[in-house]
Amino acid sequence: MAGARPSAGPPSIAEVTLKLREPATSPREPLTVVGLFAGIGGIEVGLHAAGHHTVLLCEIEPAAQQVLREHFPEIPLTPDVRELESIPDVGICAAGFPCQDLSQAGRTAGIRGTNSGLVAEVFRLVEKSNPRWLLLENVPFMLQLNRGAAMRFLTSSLETLGFSWAYRVVDTRAFGLPQRRQRVILLASRTEDPREVLFVGDEGEPEWPDASGVACGFYWTEGIRGLGWAIDAIPTLKGGSTIGIPSAPAIRFANGLIATPDLRDAERLQGFDPDWTAPARTGGRRQGFRWKLVGNAVSVPVARWVGERLHNPQPYDASHDEPLPVGAPWPKAAWGTHGRVSRADLSTWPVRHEYQHLAEFLGFDPSPLSERATAGFLRRADESSLNFPDGFLDDVAAHLAMVRAEPLFV
């Protein structure tokens, strides 16, 4: 790590840069993983696909536990991170910690809220252990909530514990899946340079086709404050919604049909196998709860990308990075050490895999949006001051007329 600078003026980027290692001459060995706030195992499935191996899981939600026990039967599972006294010294401690207090769809209570504040338990555990890497994941809204207070808390806590850190907002669409889902991936280490993992590769977001000729997703639960319009993709699958329950987004197909995707396709849009969450049916759980599990999960290919990069980190050139002034908005990518923060000019597309068009991706029949749901959306849209895509509300109105004329259709 770079040493402290004498008090003769502000430090340069070079003087606060993370310690660079010699380029790896061969891929790294697989790492062991502890998965905290494991959910239904998105991070773990991705890391396993990259060759790493989980040795301990922690998840408090009973339905998610059922999913984990089904798919990871040999891995010890503990229910409450607050009851963990310690974790082993592993290669990766991974934690997609709760987002309810940091999300636009949640309570926005902030990083010290009842749920998101549990990230402090992660810091308690890594303070007493020595993981080679700490991997955190959460929603990008935390970069702006309360003027970035959550990121200041996370990064200052990491540096107090001796970690250098880097984060990057990454879009699931970069990996070919038609879900516009951006998440903050934060990687930290006491001994390694996380930029050599997260900042390698930048393909940039492609130009999107005209919306009239492709399937487009939107939040039918919205209509007043937002729409979530996504061209040739669905908007972010969410664990909740503005109507208070987990639900599927809607899709306006090119032929004017308005429908919601099958739950099994939602699982696939997150990178899981169809029916991955089927074990959560145990105990009479409604299908809506499975939507919550899927919406809260980490996209598998994003975790796999991190896992693959951990095998073969590459030197990072920070010569074009600039210091981030105190109080400035958090960018889409940044890194820091010793209290100094620098922005990196990177897109949310580190790779650009072959894209699977939404209408062609769906493997199961979608369900036409019900009369009640369609009418409610149109009512909210009429009350709002939002600008909607040309012809979109006409398509929704035509769909409403169709389902009213043919109630058995739904």
C-alpha positions as CSV (number, residue, x, y, z in Angstrom):
1,M,0.0,0.0,0.0
2,A,1.1,3.6,-0.6
3,G,2.4,5.3,2.5
4,A,1.1,8.5,4.0
5,R,2.1,11.7,2.2
6,P,4.0,14.5,4.0
7,S,1.9,17.5,4.6
8,A,3.3,19.5,1.7
9,G,0.2,19.9,-0.3
10,P,-2.5,17.5,-1.6
11,P,-1.4,14.0,-2.7
12,S,-1.2,13.1,-6.3
13,I,-3.1,10.1,-7.8
14,A,0.2,8.2,-8.0
15,E,0.9,8.7,-4.3
16,V,-2.4,7.3,-3.1
17,T,-2.6,4.5,-5.7
18,L,-3.2,1.0,-4.6
19,K,-0.1,-1.2,-4.5
20,L,0.3,-2.8,-7.9
21,R,1.5,-6.4,-8.3
22,E,3.5,-8.0,-11.1
23,P,1.1,-9.4,-13.8
24,A,0.0,-12.9,-13.0
25,T,1.8,-15.4,-15.2
26,S,-0.9,-18.1,-14.7
27,P,-4.5,-18.3,-13.5
28,R,-5.0,-18.2,-9.7
29,E,-6.1,-21.2,-7.8
30,P,-9.8,-21.6,-6.9
31,L,-10.9,-19.8,-3.7
32,T,-13.1,-20.8,-0.8
33,V,-16.2,-18.8,-0.2
34,V,-18.4,-17.7,2.8
35,G,-21.8,-16.5,1.6
36,L,-23.5,-14.1,4.0
37,F,-27.1,-12.9,3.2
38,A,-27.0,-15.7,0.6
39,G,-30.6,-15.4,-0.5
40,I,-31.2,-18.1,-3.1
41,G,-27.5,-18.4,-3.9
42,G,-26.9,-16.1,-6.9
43,I,-23.4,-15.1,-5.9
44,E,-22.5,-18.6,-4.9
45,V,-23.9,-20.2,-8.1
46,G,-21.9,-17.7,-10.1
47,L,-18.7,-18.2,-8.1
48,H,-19.1,-22.0,-8.3
49,A,-19.4,-21.7,-12.1
50,A,-16.1,-19.8,-12.1
51,G,-14.5,-22.7,-10.2
52,H,-14.7,-21.5,-6.6
53,H,-16.2,-23.4,-3.7
54,T,-18.5,-22.3,-0.9
55,V,-17.8,-23.6,2.6
56,L,-20.5,-21.8,4.7
57,L,-23.8,-20.1,3.9
58,C,-25.8,-17.7,6.1
59,E,-29.5,-16.8,5.3
60,I,-32.3,-15.9,7.6
61,E,-35.4,-16.1,5.3
62,P,-36.9,-19.6,5.7
63,A,-38.1,-19.9,2.1
64,A,-34.6,-19.0,0.8
65,Q,-33.1,-21.5,3.2
66,Q,-35.3,-24.2,1.6
67,V,-33.9,-23.2,-1.8
68,L,-30.3,-23.3,-0.5
69,R,-30.7,-26.7,1.2
70,E,-32.1,-28.1,-2.0
71,H,-29.2,-26.8,-4.2
72,F,-26.3,-26.8,-1.8
73,P,-27.1,-29.8,0.5
74,E,-23.5,-30.4,1.6
75,I,-22.7,-26.9,2.6
76,P,-23.4,-25.8,6.3
77,L,-26.2,-23.2,6.5
78,T,-26.6,-20.9,9.5
79,P,-29.7,-18.7,9.8
80,D,-28.7,-15.4,11.4
81,V,-25.5,-13.4,10.7
82,R,-25.9,-11.8,14.1
83,E,-25.4,-15.1,15.8
84,L,-22.2,-15.9,13.9
85,E,-19.3,-15.5,16.3
86,S,-16.7,-15.8,13.5
87,I,-16.1,-17.0,9.9
88,P,-13.1,-19.0,8.6
89,D,-10.2,-17.4,6.8
90,V,-11.4,-17.9,3.3
91,G,-10.6,-16.6,-0.1
92,I,-13.9,-14.6,-0.5
93,C,-16.4,-13.4,2.0
94,A,-19.4,-12.5,-0.2
95,A,-22.5,-10.5,1.0
96,G,-25.4,-9.2,-1.0
97,F,-26.6,-7.4,2.1
98,P,-30.3,-6.3,2.3
99,C,-31.3,-3.4,0.1
100,Q,-34.7,-2.6,1.6
101,D,-33.4,0.6,3.2
102,L,-31.4,1.7,0.2
103,S,-33.8,1.1,-2.7
104,Q,-36.2,3.5,-4.4
105,A,-38.8,0.7,-4.1
106,G,-38.0,0.3,-0.3
107,R,-38.2,2.5,2.7
108,T,-35.0,4.6,1.9
109,A,-34.2,4.6,5.6
110,G,-30.5,4.6,4.7
111,I,-27.5,2.4,5.5
112,R,-28.3,2.5,9.2
113,G,-31.8,1.2,8.7
114,T,-33.0,-2.0,10.3
115,N,-32.2,-4.3,7.3
116,S,-29.4,-2.6,5.3
117,G,-27.6,-1.7,8.6
118,L,-26.9,-5.4,9.0
119,V,-23.9,-4.9,6.8
120,A,-22.2,-3.8,10.0
121,E,-22.3,-7.5,11.0
122,V,-20.1,-8.2,7.9
123,F,-17.6,-5.7,9.1
124,R,-17.7,-7.3,12.6
125,L,-16.9,-10.7,11.2
126,V,-14.1,-9.7,8.8
127,E,-12.5,-7.6,11.5
128,K,-11.8,-10.9,13.3
129,S,-10.9,-12.9,10.2
130,N,-8.7,-12.5,7.2
131,P,-10.5,-13.1,4.0
132,R,-8.4,-12.4,0.9
133,W,-11.4,-10.7,-0.7
134,L,-14.6,-9.0,0.5
135,L,-17.4,-8.9,-2.1
136,L,-20.4,-6.7,-1.5
137,E,-23.4,-6.1,-3.7
138,N,-26.3,-3.7,-3.6
139,V,-28.6,-1.3,-5.5
140,P,-27.1,1.8,-7.3
141,F,-29.6,4.1,-5.6
142,M,-27.4,3.9,-2.5
143,L,-24.9,6.0,-4.5
144,Q,-27.2,9.0,-4.3
145,L,-29.5,8.3,-1.3
146,N,-28.8,10.8,1.5
147,R,-26.2,12.4,-0.7
148,G,-24.1,9.2,-0.8
149,A,-24.1,8.6,2.9
150,A,-24.2,4.8,2.5
151,M,-21.1,4.7,0.3
152,R,-19.3,7.0,2.7
153,F,-20.2,4.6,5.5
154,L,-19.1,1.5,3.6
155,T,-15.8,2.9,2.3
156,S,-14.8,4.5,5.6
157,S,-15.6,1.3,7.4
158,L,-13.6,-0.8,5.0
159,E,-10.5,1.5,5.3
160,T,-10.8,1.5,9.1
161,L,-10.4,-2.3,8.8
162,G,-7.4,-2.0,6.6
163,F,-9.1,-2.7,3.2
164,S,-8.5,-1.0,-0.1
165,W,-11.6,-1.0,-2.2
166,A,-13.1,-0.5,-5.7
167,Y,-16.6,-0.5,-6.9
168,R,-18.3,-0.6,-10.3
169,V,-22.0,-0.4,-11.3
170,V,-22.6,-3.4,-13.6
171,D,-25.6,-4.1,-15.9
172,T,-26.9,-7.6,-16.3
173,R,-27.7,-6.9,-19.9
174,A,-23.9,-6.9,-20.6
175,F,-24.0,-10.6,-20.1
176,G,-26.7,-11.2,-22.8
177,L,-29.7,-11.4,-20.5
178,P,-32.6,-9.1,-21.4
179,Q,-33.0,-7.6,-17.9
180,R,-32.0,-4.0,-17.4
181,R,-30.5,-4.5,-13.9
182,Q,-27.7,-2.4,-12.6
183,R,-26.0,-3.2,-9.3
184,V,-23.1,-1.9,-7.4
185,I,-20.3,-4.5,-7.1
186,L,-17.9,-3.5,-4.4
187,L,-14.7,-5.5,-4.0
188,A,-12.1,-4.9,-1.2
189,S,-8.9,-6.5,0.0
190,R,-6.2,-6.0,2.6
191,T,-3.5,-7.5,0.3
192,E,-4.8,-7.3,-3.3
193,D,-5.7,-4.6,-5.8
194,P,-9.5,-4.8,-6.5
195,R,-9.2,-2.6,-9.5
196,E,-7.3,-5.4,-11.3
197,V,-10.5,-7.4,-11.0
198,L,-13.4,-5.0,-11.5
199,F,-11.9,-2.5,-13.9
200,V,-10.7,-4.8,-16.5
201,G,-12.7,-4.5,-19.7
202,D,-15.1,-1.8,-20.9
203,E,-17.3,-2.5,-23.9
204,G,-19.8,0.4,-23.5
205,E,-23.6,0.2,-23.8
206,P,-24.8,-0.5,-27.4
207,E,-27.4,1.5,-29.3
208,W,-30.9,0.2,-28.8
209,P,-33.4,-0.5,-31.6
210,D,-36.6,1.5,-32.1
211,A,-39.0,0.6,-29.4
212,S,-42.0,0.0,-31.8
213,G,-40.4,-3.1,-33.3
214,V,-39.4,-5.0,-30.2
215,A,-40.8,-6.2,-26.9
216,C,-40.4,-3.5,-24.2
217,G,-40.8,-4.0,-20.4
218,F,-42.4,-1.7,-17.9
219,Y,-43.7,-1.6,-14.3
220,W,-47.4,-2.0,-14.4
221,T,-47.4,-1.3,-10.7
222,E,-46.2,2.3,-11.5
223,G,-47.7,5.0,-13.7
224,I,-47.4,8.0,-11.5
225,R,-43.8,8.4,-10.5
226,G,-42.1,6.3,-13.1
227,L,-42.5,3.6,-15.8
228,G,-39.3,1.6,-15.8
229,W,-39.4,1.5,-19.6
230,A,-36.8,-0.9,-21.0
231,I,-36.3,-1.5,-24.7
232,D,-35.9,-5.1,-25.7
233,A,-35.6,-6.0,-22.0
234,I,-37.6,-6.1,-18.8
235,P,-36.9,-3.5,-16.1
236,T,-35.2,-4.7,-12.9
237,L,-36.9,-7.6,-11.2
238,K,-37.7,-6.4,-7.7
239,G,-38.4,-8.0,-4.4
240,G,-41.2,-5.5,-3.8
241,S,-43.1,-2.8,-5.6
242,T,-45.0,0.4,-5.1
243,I,-48.2,-1.6,-4.4
244,G,-46.4,-3.3,-1.6
245,I,-46.1,-6.9,-3.0
246,P,-43.6,-8.6,-5.2
247,S,-44.9,-8.9,-8.7
248,A,-43.8,-9.4,-12.3
249,P,-43.1,-6.5,-14.6
250,A,-45.2,-6.3,-17.7
251,I,-44.1,-6.6,-21.4
252,R,-45.6,-4.7,-24.3
253,F,-45.0,-7.0,-27.3
254,A,-44.5,-5.6,-30.8
255,N,-48.0,-6.9,-31.7
256,G,-49.6,-4.9,-28.9
257,L,-50.1,-7.7,-26.4
258,I,-49.5,-6.7,-22.8
259,A,-48.4,-9.6,-20.6
260,T,-46.3,-10.6,-17.7
261,P,-43.5,-13.2,-17.9
262,D,-43.7,-16.7,-16.3
263,L,-41.9,-17.0,-13.0
264,R,-39.6,-19.6,-14.6
265,D,-38.5,-17.1,-17.2
266,A,-37.9,-14.6,-14.4
267,E,-35.5,-17.1,-12.8
268,R,-33.8,-17.5,-16.2
269,L,-33.5,-13.7,-16.5
270,Q,-31.4,-13.9,-13.3
271,G,-29.3,-16.7,-14.7
272,F,-30.8,-19.5,-12.7
273,D,-32.3,-22.7,-14.0
274,P,-36.2,-22.8,-14.4
275,D,-37.9,-23.7,-11.1
276,W,-34.8,-22.9,-9.1
277,T,-37.0,-21.5,-6.3
278,A,-39.5,-24.4,-6.5
279,P,-38.4,-25.6,-3.0
280,A,-39.8,-22.4,-1.5
281,R,-43.3,-23.8,-2.2
282,T,-42.9,-25.9,0.9
283,G,-45.1,-24.8,3.8
284,G,-47.8,-23.3,1.5
285,R,-45.8,-20.4,0.2
286,R,-47.6,-18.5,-2.5
287,Q,-46.0,-18.0,-5.9
288,G,-45.7,-14.3,-5.2
289,F,-43.2,-15.0,-2.5
290,R,-41.0,-16.8,-5.1
291,W,-41.1,-13.5,-7.1
292,K,-39.6,-11.8,-4.1
293,L,-36.8,-14.3,-3.8
294,V,-36.0,-13.9,-7.5
295,G,-36.2,-10.2,-7.3
296,N,-33.8,-10.0,-4.4
297,A,-31.2,-12.3,-5.9
298,V,-27.8,-11.4,-7.5
299,S,-27.6,-12.1,-11.2
300,V,-25.6,-15.3,-11.6
301,P,-23.5,-14.2,-14.7
302,V,-22.4,-11.0,-12.9
303,A,-21.1,-13.1,-10.0
304,R,-19.5,-15.5,-12.4
305,W,-17.7,-12.6,-14.2
306,V,-16.3,-11.5,-10.8
307,G,-15.2,-15.1,-10.1
308,E,-13.5,-15.5,-13.4
309,R,-11.7,-12.2,-13.1
310,L,-10.4,-13.2,-9.6
311,H,-8.7,-16.1,-11.3
312,N,-6.6,-13.8,-13.5
313,P,-6.4,-10.2,-12.3
314,Q,-4.7,-7.7,-14.7
315,P,-2.7,-4.6,-14.0
316,Y,-4.8,-1.4,-14.0
317,D,-3.6,1.9,-15.4
318,A,-5.0,4.7,-13.1
319,S,-3.1,7.5,-14.8
320,H,-6.4,9.0,-16.2
321,D,-8.4,8.7,-13.0
322,E,-9.2,11.9,-11.1
323,P,-9.6,12.5,-7.4
324,L,-13.2,12.6,-6.3
325,P,-13.8,15.8,-4.3
326,V,-15.4,15.5,-0.9
327,G,-19.1,15.8,-1.2
328,A,-19.2,15.2,-4.9
329,P,-21.7,12.6,-6.3
330,W,-20.5,9.1,-6.4
331,P,-19.8,8.0,-10.0
332,K,-20.4,4.6,-11.6
333,A,-17.0,3.4,-10.7
334,A,-14.5,4.6,-8.1
335,W,-11.7,3.3,-5.9
336,G,-10.0,4.3,-2.7
337,T,-7.3,3.8,-0.1
338,H,-6.0,5.8,2.9
339,G,-9.0,8.1,2.8
340,R,-8.4,9.2,-0.8
341,V,-11.0,8.5,-3.5
342,S,-10.6,8.5,-7.2
343,R,-13.2,8.2,-10.0
344,A,-12.8,5.8,-12.9
345,D,-14.4,6.5,-16.3
346,L,-16.0,3.1,-16.9
347,S,-19.3,2.1,-18.3
348,T,-21.7,-0.5,-16.7
349,W,-20.8,-2.9,-19.5
350,P,-17.4,-4.6,-18.7
351,V,-18.2,-7.2,-21.4
352,R,-20.7,-7.5,-24.2
353,H,-22.0,-11.1,-24.6
354,E,-24.3,-12.1,-27.4
355,Y,-27.6,-10.5,-26.6
356,Q,-30.7,-12.5,-26.3
357,H,-33.7,-10.5,-27.5
358,L,-36.5,-10.4,-25.0
359,A,-39.3,-11.9,-27.2
360,E,-37.0,-14.7,-28.3
361,F,-35.6,-15.3,-24.8
362,L,-38.9,-16.2,-23.2
363,G,-39.3,-19.9,-23.0
364,F,-42.7,-20.1,-21.3
365,D,-46.1,-18.6,-22.3
366,P,-46.5,-15.1,-20.7
367,S,-49.8,-14.3,-18.9
368,P,-51.9,-11.4,-20.4
369,L,-52.1,-8.6,-17.9
370,S,-55.4,-8.8,-16.1
371,E,-58.3,-6.3,-16.5
372,R,-57.9,-5.0,-13.0
373,A,-54.1,-4.5,-13.4
374,T,-54.5,-2.8,-16.8
375,A,-57.2,-0.5,-15.7
376,G,-55.3,0.5,-12.6
377,F,-52.2,1.3,-14.6
378,L,-54.2,3.4,-17.1
379,R,-55.9,5.3,-14.2
380,R,-52.5,6.1,-12.6
381,A,-51.0,7.1,-16.0
382,D,-53.9,9.4,-16.6
383,E,-53.4,11.1,-13.2
384,S,-49.7,11.5,-13.8
385,S,-47.6,14.1,-15.6
386,L,-45.2,11.5,-17.0
387,N,-44.2,11.4,-20.7
388,F,-45.0,8.0,-22.2
389,P,-43.5,6.4,-25.4
390,D,-45.5,7.2,-28.5
391,G,-48.4,4.8,-29.0
392,F,-47.8,3.0,-25.7
393,L,-50.9,4.1,-23.8
394,D,-53.0,3.3,-26.9
395,D,-51.6,-0.2,-26.8
396,V,-52.5,-0.5,-23.1
397,A,-56.0,0.8,-23.8
398,A,-56.5,-1.6,-26.6
399,H,-55.4,-4.5,-24.4
400,L,-57.9,-3.4,-21.7
401,A,-60.7,-3.5,-24.3
402,M,-59.6,-6.9,-25.4
403,V,-59.5,-8.5,-21.9
404,R,-62.9,-6.9,-21.1
405,A,-64.4,-8.4,-24.2
406,E,-62.8,-11.8,-23.7
407,P,-62.5,-12.3,-19.9
408,L,-61.6,-16.0,-20.3
409,F,-58.6,-14.8,-22.2
410,V,-56.9,-14.2,-18.8
